[in-house]
């Protein structure tokens, strides 16, 4: 793993999105917490969208994945 000090701002956003993606999918595995997973991923998408469009697209896919399950 690379030291956080060596990551660019874009790389940091990407890594944060990976963590959010993983965290949002955890409650999404149980029907009673799936909505919360969608909310987490949607908030992360909203934050990433202006600065990291590719990252926002991945988070958008997470929201849609959770909504379909």
mmCIF file of the N, C-alpha and C atoms, coordinates in Angstrom:
data_MODEL
# 
_entry.id   MODEL 
# 
loop_
_atom_site.group_PDB 
_atom_site.id 
_atom_site.type_symbol 
_atom_site.label_atom_id 
_atom_site.label_alt_id 
_atom_site.label_comp_id 
_atom_site.label_asym_id 
_atom_site.label_entity_id 
_atom_site.label_seq_id 
_atom_site.pdbx_PDB_ins_code 
_atom_site.Cartn_x 
_atom_site.Cartn_y 
_atom_site.Cartn_z 
_atom_site.occupancy 
_atom_site.B_iso_or_equiv 
_atom_site.pdbx_formal_charge 
_atom_site.auth_seq_id 
_atom_site.auth_comp_id 
_atom_site.auth_asym_id 
_atom_site.auth_atom_id 
_atom_site.pdbx_PDB_model_num 
ATOM 1   N N  . UNK A 1 1  ? 0.843   -1.179 0.000   1.00 0.00 ? 1  UNK A N  1 
ATOM 2   C CA . UNK A 1 1  ? 0.000   0.000  0.000   1.00 0.00 ? 1  UNK A CA 1 
ATOM 3   C C  . UNK A 1 1  ? 0.887   1.242  0.000   1.00 0.00 ? 1  UNK A C  1 
ATOM 4   N N  . UNK A 1 2  ? 0.487   2.229  -0.767  1.00 0.00 ? 2  UNK A N  1 
ATOM 5   C CA . UNK A 1 2  ? 1.210   3.484  -0.866  1.00 0.00 ? 2  UNK A CA 1 
ATOM 6   C C  . UNK A 1 2  ? 0.889   4.361  0.332   1.00 0.00 ? 2  UNK A C  1 
ATOM 7   N N  . UNK A 1 3  ? 1.878   5.128  0.766   1.00 0.00 ? 3  UNK A N  1 
ATOM 8   C CA . UNK A 1 3  ? 1.647   6.071  1.850   1.00 0.00 ? 3  UNK A CA 1 
ATOM 9   C C  . UNK A 1 3  ? 0.678   7.153  1.372   1.00 0.00 ? 3  UNK A C  1 
ATOM 10  N N  . UNK A 1 4  ? -0.205  7.579  2.254   1.00 0.00 ? 4  UNK A N  1 
ATOM 11  C CA . UNK A 1 4  ? -1.173  8.614  1.888   1.00 0.00 ? 4  UNK A CA 1 
ATOM 12  C C  . UNK A 1 4  ? -0.485  9.898  1.461   1.00 0.00 ? 4  UNK A C  1 
ATOM 13  N N  . UNK A 1 5  ? 0.695   10.168 2.005   1.00 0.00 ? 5  UNK A N  1 
ATOM 14  C CA . UNK A 1 5  ? 1.433   11.380 1.647   1.00 0.00 ? 5  UNK A CA 1 
ATOM 15  C C  . UNK A 1 5  ? 1.884   11.370 0.185   1.00 0.00 ? 5  UNK A C  1 
ATOM 16  N N  . UNK A 1 6  ? 1.970   10.189 -0.411  1.00 0.00 ? 6  UNK A N  1 
ATOM 17  C CA . UNK A 1 6  ? 2.444   10.069 -1.788  1.00 0.00 ? 6  UNK A CA 1 
ATOM 18  C C  . UNK A 1 6  ? 1.309   10.101 -2.808  1.00 0.00 ? 6  UNK A C  1 
ATOM 19  N N  . UNK A 1 7  ? 0.076   10.176 -2.358  1.00 0.00 ? 7  UNK A N  1 
ATOM 20  C CA . UNK A 1 7  ? -1.065  10.171 -3.266  1.00 0.00 ? 7  UNK A CA 1 
ATOM 21  C C  . UNK A 1 7  ? -1.444  11.584 -3.689  1.00 0.00 ? 7  UNK A C  1 
ATOM 22  N N  . UNK A 1 8  ? -1.824  11.729 -4.945  1.00 0.00 ? 8  UNK A N  1 
ATOM 23  C CA . UNK A 1 8  ? -2.337  13.008 -5.419  1.00 0.00 ? 8  UNK A CA 1 
ATOM 24  C C  . UNK A 1 8  ? -3.753  13.186 -4.876  1.00 0.00 ? 8  UNK A C  1 
ATOM 25  N N  . UNK A 1 9  ? -4.303  14.369 -5.030  1.00 0.00 ? 9  UNK A N  1 
ATOM 26  C CA . UNK A 1 9  ? -5.671  14.626 -4.574  1.00 0.00 ? 9  UNK A CA 1 
ATOM 27  C C  . UNK A 1 9  ? -6.647  13.702 -5.300  1.00 0.00 ? 9  UNK A C  1 
ATOM 28  N N  . UNK A 1 10 ? -6.461  13.522 -6.599  1.00 0.00 ? 10 UNK A N  1 
ATOM 29  C CA . UNK A 1 10 ? -7.353  12.644 -7.367  1.00 0.00 ? 10 UNK A CA 1 
ATOM 30  C C  . UNK A 1 10 ? -7.243  11.197 -6.885  1.00 0.00 ? 10 UNK A C  1 
ATOM 31  N N  . UNK A 1 11 ? -6.045  10.746 -6.582  1.00 0.00 ? 11 UNK A N  1 
ATOM 32  C CA . UNK A 1 11 ? -5.851  9.383  -6.082  1.00 0.00 ? 11 UNK A CA 1 
ATOM 33  C C  . UNK A 1 11 ? -6.492  9.208  -4.714  1.00 0.00 ? 11 UNK A C  1 
ATOM 34  N N  . UNK A 1 12 ? -6.426  10.242 -3.888  1.00 0.00 ? 12 UNK A N  1 
ATOM 35  C CA . UNK A 1 12 ? -7.069  10.180 -2.575  1.00 0.00 ? 12 UNK A CA 1 
ATOM 36  C C  . UNK A 1 12 ? -8.582  10.067 -2.716  1.00 0.00 ? 12 UNK A C  1 
ATOM 37  N N  . UNK A 1 13 ? -9.163  10.862 -3.608  1.00 0.00 ? 13 UNK A N  1 
ATOM 38  C CA . UNK A 1 13 ? -10.601 10.799 -3.845  1.00 0.00 ? 13 UNK A CA 1 
ATOM 39  C C  . UNK A 1 13 ? -10.979 9.411  -4.334  1.00 0.00 ? 13 UNK A C  1 
ATOM 40  N N  . UNK A 1 14 ? -10.182 8.857  -5.228  1.00 0.00 ? 14 UNK A N  1 
ATOM 41  C CA . UNK A 1 14 ? -10.463 7.526  -5.755  1.00 0.00 ? 14 UNK A CA 1 
ATOM 42  C C  . UNK A 1 14 ? -10.415 6.472  -4.649  1.00 0.00 ? 14 UNK A C  1 
ATOM 43  N N  . UNK A 1 15 ? -9.428  6.539  -3.800  1.00 0.00 ? 15 UNK A N  1 
ATOM 44  C CA . UNK A 1 15 ? -9.324  5.578  -2.692  1.00 0.00 ? 15 UNK A CA 1 
ATOM 45  C C  . UNK A 1 15 ? -10.478 5.736  -1.707  1.00 0.00 ? 15 UNK A C  1 
ATOM 46  N N  . UNK A 1 16 ? -10.858 6.981  -1.423  1.00 0.00 ? 16 UNK A N  1 
ATOM 47  C CA . UNK A 1 16 ? -12.006 7.207  -0.542  1.00 0.00 ? 16 UNK A CA 1 
ATOM 48  C C  . UNK A 1 16 ? -13.274 6.627  -1.159  1.00 0.00 ? 16 UNK A C  1 
ATOM 49  N N  . UNK A 1 17 ? -13.422 6.796  -2.453  1.00 0.00 ? 17 UNK A N  1 
ATOM 50  C CA . UNK A 1 17 ? -14.601 6.245  -3.127  1.00 0.00 ? 17 UNK A CA 1 
ATOM 51  C C  . UNK A 1 17 ? -14.618 4.732  -3.046  1.00 0.00 ? 17 UNK A C  1 
ATOM 52  N N  . UNK A 1 18 ? -13.469 4.098  -3.150  1.00 0.00 ? 18 UNK A N  1 
ATOM 53  C CA . UNK A 1 18 ? -13.409 2.639  -3.020  1.00 0.00 ? 18 UNK A CA 1 
ATOM 54  C C  . UNK A 1 18 ? -13.889 2.205  -1.635  1.00 0.00 ? 18 UNK A C  1 
ATOM 55  N N  . UNK A 1 19 ? -13.463 2.945  -0.610  1.00 0.00 ? 19 UNK A N  1 
ATOM 56  C CA . UNK A 1 19 ? -13.891 2.621  0.751   1.00 0.00 ? 19 UNK A CA 1 
ATOM 57  C C  . UNK A 1 19 ? -15.396 2.818  0.917   1.00 0.00 ? 19 UNK A C  1 
ATOM 58  N N  . UNK A 1 20 ? -15.898 3.920  0.399   1.00 0.00 ? 20 UNK A N  1 
ATOM 59  C CA . UNK A 1 20 ? -17.334 4.191  0.496   1.00 0.00 ? 20 UNK A CA 1 
ATOM 60  C C  . UNK A 1 20 ? -18.112 3.131  -0.265  1.00 0.00 ? 20 UNK A C  1 
ATOM 61  N N  . UNK A 1 21 ? -17.619 2.769  -1.447  1.00 0.00 ? 21 UNK A N  1 
ATOM 62  C CA . UNK A 1 21 ? -18.276 1.744  -2.250  1.00 0.00 ? 21 UNK A CA 1 
ATOM 63  C C  . UNK A 1 21 ? -18.397 0.442  -1.459  1.00 0.00 ? 21 UNK A C  1 
ATOM 64  N N  . UNK A 1 22 ? -17.315 0.040  -0.858  1.00 0.00 ? 22 UNK A N  1 
ATOM 65  C CA . UNK A 1 22 ? -17.318 -1.194 -0.060  1.00 0.00 ? 22 UNK A CA 1 
ATOM 66  C C  . UNK A 1 22 ? -18.242 -1.064 1.148   1.00 0.00 ? 22 UNK A C  1 
ATOM 67  N N  . UNK A 1 23 ? -18.163 0.073  1.845   1.00 0.00 ? 23 UNK A N  1 
ATOM 68  C CA . UNK A 1 23 ? -18.994 0.281  3.032   1.00 0.00 ? 23 UNK A CA 1 
ATOM 69  C C  . UNK A 1 23 ? -20.472 0.339  2.682   1.00 0.00 ? 23 UNK A C  1 
ATOM 70  N N  . UNK A 1 24 ? -20.799 0.962  1.551   1.00 0.00 ? 24 UNK A N  1 
ATOM 71  C CA . UNK A 1 24 ? -22.203 1.079  1.159   1.00 0.00 ? 24 UNK A CA 1 
ATOM 72  C C  . UNK A 1 24 ? -22.790 -0.274 0.789   1.00 0.00 ? 24 UNK A C  1 
ATOM 73  N N  . UNK A 1 25 ? -21.976 -1.152 0.264   1.00 0.00 ? 25 UNK A N  1 
ATOM 74  C CA . UNK A 1 25 ? -22.474 -2.471 -0.130  1.00 0.00 ? 25 UNK A CA 1 
ATOM 75  C C  . UNK A 1 25 ? -22.710 -3.389 1.074   1.00 0.00 ? 25 UNK A C  1 
ATOM 76  N N  . UNK A 1 26 ? -22.043 -3.144 2.185   1.00 0.00 ? 26 UNK A N  1 
ATOM 77  C CA . UNK A 1 26 ? -22.243 -3.999 3.359   1.00 0.00 ? 26 UNK A CA 1 
ATOM 78  C C  . UNK A 1 26 ? -23.681 -3.962 3.865   1.00 0.00 ? 26 UNK A C  1 
ATOM 79  N N  . UNK A 1 27 ? -24.248 -2.781 4.163   1.00 0.00 ? 27 UNK A N  1 
ATOM 80  C CA . UNK A 1 27 ? -25.645 -2.799 4.600   1.00 0.00 ? 27 UNK A CA 1 
ATOM 81  C C  . UNK A 1 27 ? -26.591 -3.191 3.472   1.00 0.00 ? 27 UNK A C  1 
ATOM 82  N N  . UNK A 1 28 ? -26.135 -3.049 2.241   1.00 0.00 ? 28 UNK A N  1 
ATOM 83  C CA . UNK A 1 28 ? -26.962 -3.413 1.106   1.00 0.00 ? 28 UNK A CA 1 
ATOM 84  C C  . UNK A 1 28 ? -27.216 -4.901 0.991   1.00 0.00 ? 28 UNK A C  1 
ATOM 85  N N  . UNK A 1 29 ? -26.476 -5.698 1.702   1.00 0.00 ? 29 UNK A N  1 
ATOM 86  C CA . UNK A 1 29 ? -26.649 -7.152 1.649   1.00 0.00 ? 29 UNK A CA 1 
ATOM 87  C C  . UNK A 1 29 ? -27.868 -7.622 2.418   1.00 0.00 ? 29 UNK A C  1 
ATOM 88  N N  . UNK A 1 30 ? -28.348 -6.807 3.313   1.00 0.00 ? 30 UNK A N  1 
ATOM 89  C CA . UNK A 1 30 ? -29.536 -7.165 4.093   1.00 0.00 ? 30 UNK A CA 1 
ATOM 90  C C  . UNK A 1 30 ? -30.681 -6.243 3.686   1.00 0.00 ? 30 UNK A C  1 
ATOM 91  N N  . UNK A 1 31 ? -31.842 -6.796 3.384   1.00 0.00 ? 31 UNK A N  1 
ATOM 92  C CA . UNK A 1 31 ? -32.953 -5.970 2.905   1.00 0.00 ? 31 UNK A CA 1 
ATOM 93  C C  . UNK A 1 31 ? -33.308 -4.797 3.823   1.00 0.00 ? 31 UNK A C  1 
ATOM 94  N N  . UNK A 1 32 ? -33.223 -4.990 5.113   1.00 0.00 ? 32 UNK A N  1 
ATOM 95  C CA . UNK A 1 32 ? -33.626 -3.936 6.038   1.00 0.00 ? 32 UNK A CA 1 
ATOM 96  C C  . UNK A 1 32 ? -32.626 -2.774 6.102   1.00 0.00 ? 32 UNK A C  1 
ATOM 97  N N  . UNK A 1 33 ? -31.413 -2.942 5.584   1.00 0.00 ? 33 UNK A N  1 
ATOM 98  C CA . UNK A 1 33 ? -30.425 -1.856 5.618   1.00 0.00 ? 33 UNK A CA 1 
ATOM 99  C C  . UNK A 1 33 ? -29.987 -1.417 4.221   1.00 0.00 ? 33 UNK A C  1 
ATOM 100 N N  . UNK A 1 34 ? -30.582 -1.968 3.196   1.00 0.00 ? 34 UNK A N  1 
ATOM 101 C CA . UNK A 1 34 ? -30.206 -1.638 1.811   1.00 0.00 ? 34 UNK A CA 1 
ATOM 102 C C  . UNK A 1 34 ? -30.391 -0.152 1.517   1.00 0.00 ? 34 UNK A C  1 
ATOM 103 N N  . UNK A 1 35 ? -31.466 0.436  2.021   1.00 0.00 ? 35 UNK A N  1 
ATOM 104 C CA . UNK A 1 35 ? -31.720 1.856  1.771   1.00 0.00 ? 35 UNK A CA 1 
ATOM 105 C C  . UNK A 1 35 ? -30.587 2.722  2.328   1.00 0.00 ? 35 UNK A C  1 
ATOM 106 N N  . UNK A 1 36 ? -30.079 2.356  3.495   1.00 0.00 ? 36 UNK A N  1 
ATOM 107 C CA . UNK A 1 36 ? -28.963 3.119  4.093   1.00 0.00 ? 36 UNK A CA 1 
ATOM 108 C C  . UNK A 1 36 ? -27.722 3.013  3.213   1.00 0.00 ? 36 UNK A C  1 
ATOM 109 N N  . UNK A 1 37 ? -27.451 1.855  2.650   1.00 0.00 ? 37 UNK A N  1 
ATOM 110 C CA . UNK A 1 37 ? -26.327 1.703  1.736   1.00 0.00 ? 37 UNK A CA 1 
ATOM 111 C C  . UNK A 1 37 ? -26.474 2.604  0.527   1.00 0.00 ? 37 UNK A C  1 
ATOM 112 N N  . UNK A 1 38 ? -27.689 2.687  -0.011  1.00 0.00 ? 38 UNK A N  1 
ATOM 113 C CA . UNK A 1 38 ? -27.952 3.590  -1.139  1.00 0.00 ? 38 UNK A CA 1 
ATOM 114 C C  . UNK A 1 38 ? -27.698 5.042  -0.745  1.00 0.00 ? 38 UNK A C  1 
ATOM 115 N N  . UNK A 1 39 ? -28.137 5.420  0.433   1.00 0.00 ? 39 UNK A N  1 
ATOM 116 C CA . UNK A 1 39 ? -27.934 6.794  0.903   1.00 0.00 ? 39 UNK A CA 1 
ATOM 117 C C  . UNK A 1 39 ? -26.451 7.125  1.026   1.00 0.00 ? 39 UNK A C  1 
ATOM 118 N N  . UNK A 1 40 ? -25.671 6.205  1.581   1.00 0.00 ? 40 UNK A N  1 
ATOM 119 C CA . UNK A 1 40 ? -24.226 6.440  1.723   1.00 0.00 ? 40 UNK A CA 1 
ATOM 120 C C  . UNK A 1 40 ? -23.557 6.617  0.367   1.00 0.00 ? 40 UNK A C  1 
ATOM 121 N N  . UNK A 1 41 ? -23.865 5.737  -0.558  1.00 0.00 ? 41 UNK A N  1 
ATOM 122 C CA . UNK A 1 41 ? -23.261 5.826  -1.883  1.00 0.00 ? 41 UNK A CA 1 
ATOM 123 C C  . UNK A 1 41 ? -23.718 7.091  -2.609  1.00 0.00 ? 41 UNK A C  1 
ATOM 124 N N  . UNK A 1 42 ? -24.970 7.476  -2.448  1.00 0.00 ? 42 UNK A N  1 
ATOM 125 C CA . UNK A 1 42 ? -25.475 8.686  -3.097  1.00 0.00 ? 42 UNK A CA 1 
ATOM 126 C C  . UNK A 1 42 ? -24.803 9.935  -2.548  1.00 0.00 ? 42 UNK A C  1 
ATOM 127 N N  . UNK A 1 43 ? -24.586 9.993  -1.258  1.00 0.00 ? 43 UNK A N  1 
ATOM 128 C CA . UNK A 1 43 ? -23.883 11.143 -0.672  1.00 0.00 ? 43 UNK A CA 1 
ATOM 129 C C  . UNK A 1 43 ? -22.459 11.229 -1.172  1.00 0.00 ? 43 UNK A C  1 
ATOM 130 N N  . UNK A 1 44 ? -21.796 10.091 -1.258  1.00 0.00 ? 44 UNK A N  1 
ATOM 131 C CA . UNK A 1 44 ? -20.419 10.066 -1.769  1.00 0.00 ? 44 UNK A CA 1 
ATOM 132 C C  . UNK A 1 44 ? -20.389 10.494 -3.237  1.00 0.00 ? 44 UNK A C  1 
ATOM 133 N N  . UNK A 1 45 ? -21.371 10.045 -4.021  1.00 0.00 ? 45 UNK A N  1 
ATOM 134 C CA . UNK A 1 45 ? -21.465 10.451 -5.424  1.00 0.00 ? 45 UNK A CA 1 
ATOM 135 C C  . UNK A 1 45 ? -21.591 11.966 -5.523  1.00 0.00 ? 45 UNK A C  1 
ATOM 136 N N  . UNK A 1 46 ? -22.460 12.537 -4.706  1.00 0.00 ? 46 UNK A N  1 
ATOM 137 C CA . UNK A 1 46 ? -22.691 13.977 -4.705  1.00 0.00 ? 46 UNK A CA 1 
ATOM 138 C C  . UNK A 1 46 ? -21.404 14.745 -4.399  1.00 0.00 ? 46 UNK A C  1 
ATOM 139 N N  . UNK A 1 47 ? -20.612 14.241 -3.471  1.00 0.00 ? 47 UNK A N  1 
ATOM 140 C CA . UNK A 1 47 ? -19.355 14.898 -3.117  1.00 0.00 ? 47 UNK A CA 1 
ATOM 141 C C  . UNK A 1 47 ? -18.288 14.729 -4.202  1.00 0.00 ? 47 UNK A C  1 
ATOM 142 N N  . UNK A 1 48 ? -18.236 13.573 -4.819  1.00 0.00 ? 48 UNK A N  1 
ATOM 143 C CA . UNK A 1 48 ? -17.188 13.289 -5.803  1.00 0.00 ? 48 UNK A CA 1 
ATOM 144 C C  . UNK A 1 48 ? -17.485 13.889 -7.171  1.00 0.00 ? 48 UNK A C  1 
ATOM 145 N N  . UNK A 1 49 ? -18.746 14.042 -7.521  1.00 0.00 ? 49 UNK A N  1 
ATOM 146 C CA . UNK A 1 49 ? -19.151 14.425 -8.872  1.00 0.00 ? 49 UNK A CA 1 
ATOM 147 C C  . UNK A 1 49 ? -18.419 15.642 -9.437  1.00 0.00 ? 49 UNK A C  1 
ATOM 148 N N  . UNK A 1 50 ? -18.298 16.756 -8.705  1.00 0.00 ? 50 UNK A N  1 
ATOM 149 C CA . UNK A 1 50 ? -17.652 17.913 -9.327  1.00 0.00 ? 50 UNK A CA 1 
ATOM 150 C C  . UNK A 1 50 ? -16.132 17.765 -9.501  1.00 0.00 ? 50 UNK A C  1 
ATOM 151 N N  . UNK A 1 51 ? -15.514 16.935 -8.679  1.00 0.00 ? 51 UNK A N  1 
ATOM 152 C CA . UNK A 1 51 ? -14.050 16.837 -8.687  1.00 0.00 ? 51 UNK A CA 1 
ATOM 153 C C  . UNK A 1 51 ? -13.514 15.594 -9.374  1.00 0.00 ? 51 UNK A C  1 
ATOM 154 N N  . UNK A 1 52 ? -14.269 14.527 -9.355  1.00 0.00 ? 52 UNK A N  1 
ATOM 155 C CA . UNK A 1 52 ? -13.775 13.235 -9.862  1.00 0.00 ? 52 UNK A CA 1 
ATOM 156 C C  . UNK A 1 52 ? -14.897 12.508 -10.599 1.00 0.00 ? 52 UNK A C  1 
ATOM 157 N N  . UNK A 1 53 ? -15.146 12.881 -11.849 1.00 0.00 ? 53 UNK A N  1 
ATOM 158 C CA . UNK A 1 53 ? -16.259 12.285 -12.587 1.00 0.00 ? 53 UNK A CA 1 
ATOM 159 C C  . UNK A 1 53 ? -16.190 10.763 -12.711 1.00 0.00 ? 53 UNK A C  1 
ATOM 160 N N  . UNK A 1 54 ? -15.018 10.208 -12.930 1.00 0.00 ? 54 UNK A N  1 
ATOM 161 C CA . UNK A 1 54 ? -14.903 8.747  -13.054 1.00 0.00 ? 54 UNK A CA 1 
ATOM 162 C C  . UNK A 1 54 ? -15.259 8.065  -11.738 1.00 0.00 ? 54 UNK A C  1 
ATOM 163 N N  . UNK A 1 55 ? -14.819 8.646  -10.659 1.00 0.00 ? 55 UNK A N  1 
ATOM 164 C CA . UNK A 1 55 ? -15.147 8.115  -9.332  1.00 0.00 ? 55 UNK A CA 1 
ATOM 165 C C  . UNK A 1 55 ? -16.646 8.215  -9.091  1.00 0.00 ? 55 UNK A C  1 
ATOM 166 N N  . UNK A 1 56 ? -17.234 9.333  -9.468  1.00 0.00 ? 56 UNK A N  1 
ATOM 167 C CA . UNK A 1 56 ? -18.676 9.523  -9.300  1.00 0.00 ? 56 UNK A CA 1 
ATOM 168 C C  . UNK A 1 56 ? -19.455 8.484  -10.109 1.00 0.00 ? 56 UNK A C  1 
ATOM 169 N N  . UNK A 1 57 ? -18.971 8.149  -11.299 1.00 0.00 ? 57 UNK A N  1 
ATOM 170 C CA . UNK A 1 57 ? -19.653 7.126  -12.103 1.00 0.00 ? 57 UNK A CA 1 
ATOM 171 C C  . UNK A 1 57 ? -19.646 5.776  -11.397 1.00 0.00 ? 57 UNK A C  1 
ATOM 172 N N  . UNK A 1 58 ? -18.532 5.430  -10.751 1.00 0.00 ? 58 UNK A N  1 
ATOM 173 C CA . UNK A 1 58 ? -18.464 4.161  -10.022 1.00 0.00 ? 58 UNK A CA 1 
ATOM 174 C C  . UNK A 1 58 ? -19.453 4.162  -8.856  1.00 0.00 ? 58 UNK A C  1 
ATOM 175 N N  . UNK A 1 59 ? -19.531 5.280  -8.148  1.00 0.00 ? 59 UNK A N  1 
ATOM 176 C CA . UNK A 1 59 ? -20.464 5.366  -7.024  1.00 0.00 ? 59 UNK A CA 1 
ATOM 177 C C  . UNK A 1 59 ? -21.914 5.344  -7.514  1.00 0.00 ? 59 UNK A C  1 
ATOM 178 N N  . UNK A 1 60 ? -22.168 5.951  -8.655  1.00 0.00 ? 60 UNK A N  1 
ATOM 179 C CA . UNK A 1 60 ? -23.500 5.903  -9.248  1.00 0.00 ? 60 UNK A CA 1 
ATOM 180 C C  . UNK A 1 60 ? -23.876 4.449  -9.562  1.00 0.00 ? 60 UNK A C  1 
ATOM 181 N N  . UNK A 1 61 ? -22.927 3.704  -10.071 1.00 0.00 ? 61 UNK A N  1 
ATOM 182 C CA . UNK A 1 61 ? -23.171 2.285  -10.351 1.00 0.00 ? 61 UNK A CA 1 
ATOM 183 C C  . UNK A 1 61 ? -23.493 1.526  -9.062  1.00 0.00 ? 61 UNK A C  1 
ATOM 184 N N  . UNK A 1 62 ? -22.843 1.882  -7.981  1.00 0.00 ? 62 UNK A N  1 
ATOM 185 C CA . UNK A 1 62 ? -23.128 1.246  -6.689  1.00 0.00 ? 62 UNK A CA 1 
ATOM 186 C C  . UNK A 1 62 ? -24.556 1.528  -6.255  1.00 0.00 ? 62 UNK A C  1 
ATOM 187 N N  . UNK A 1 63 ? -24.988 2.791  -6.391  1.00 0.00 ? 63 UNK A N  1 
ATOM 188 C CA . UNK A 1 63 ? -26.364 3.140  -6.028  1.00 0.00 ? 63 UNK A CA 1 
ATOM 189 C C  . UNK A 1 63 ? -27.347 2.293  -6.838  1.00 0.00 ? 63 UNK A C  1 
ATOM 190 N N  . UNK A 1 64 ? -27.117 2.194  -8.135  1.00 0.00 ? 64 UNK A N  1 
ATOM 191 C CA . UNK A 1 64 ? -28.022 1.429  -8.987  1.00 0.00 ? 64 UNK A CA 1 
ATOM 192 C C  . UNK A 1 64 ? -27.975 -0.071 -8.683  1.00 0.00 ? 64 UNK A C  1 
ATOM 193 N N  . UNK A 1 65 ? -26.792 -0.557 -8.367  1.00 0.00 ? 65 UNK A N  1 
ATOM 194 C CA . UNK A 1 65 ? -26.668 -1.969 -7.998  1.00 0.00 ? 65 UNK A CA 1 
ATOM 195 C C  . UNK A 1 65 ? -27.482 -2.276 -6.743  1.00 0.00 ? 65 UNK A C  1 
ATOM 196 N N  . UNK A 1 66 ? -27.354 -1.410 -5.750  1.00 0.00 ? 66 UNK A N  1 
ATOM 197 C CA . UNK A 1 66 ? -28.078 -1.630 -4.510  1.00 0.00 ? 66 UNK A CA 1 
ATOM 198 C C  . UNK A 1 66 ? -29.591 -1.483 -4.712  1.00 0.00 ? 66 UNK A C  1 
ATOM 199 N N  . UNK A 1 67 ? -29.988 -0.570 -5.563  1.00 0.00 ? 67 UNK A N  1 
ATOM 200 C CA . UNK A 1 67 ? -31.418 -0.358 -5.804  1.00 0.00 ? 67 UNK A CA 1 
ATOM 201 C C  . UNK A 1 67 ? -32.057 -1.559 -6.498  1.00 0.00 ? 67 UNK A C  1 
ATOM 202 N N  . UNK A 1 68 ? -31.272 -2.279 -7.299  1.00 0.00 ? 68 UNK A N  1 
ATOM 203 C CA . UNK A 1 68 ? -31.808 -3.429 -8.034  1.00 0.00 ? 68 UNK A CA 1 
ATOM 204 C C  . UNK A 1 68 ? -31.856 -4.696 -7.180  1.00 0.00 ? 68 UNK A C  1 
ATOM 205 N N  . UNK A 1 69 ? -31.059 -4.763 -6.117  1.00 0.00 ? 69 UNK A N  1 
ATOM 206 C CA . UNK A 1 69 ? -30.996 -6.006 -5.343  1.00 0.00 ? 69 UNK A CA 1 
ATOM 207 C C  . UNK A 1 69 ? -32.082 -6.075 -4.288  1.00 0.00 ? 69 UNK A C  1 
# 
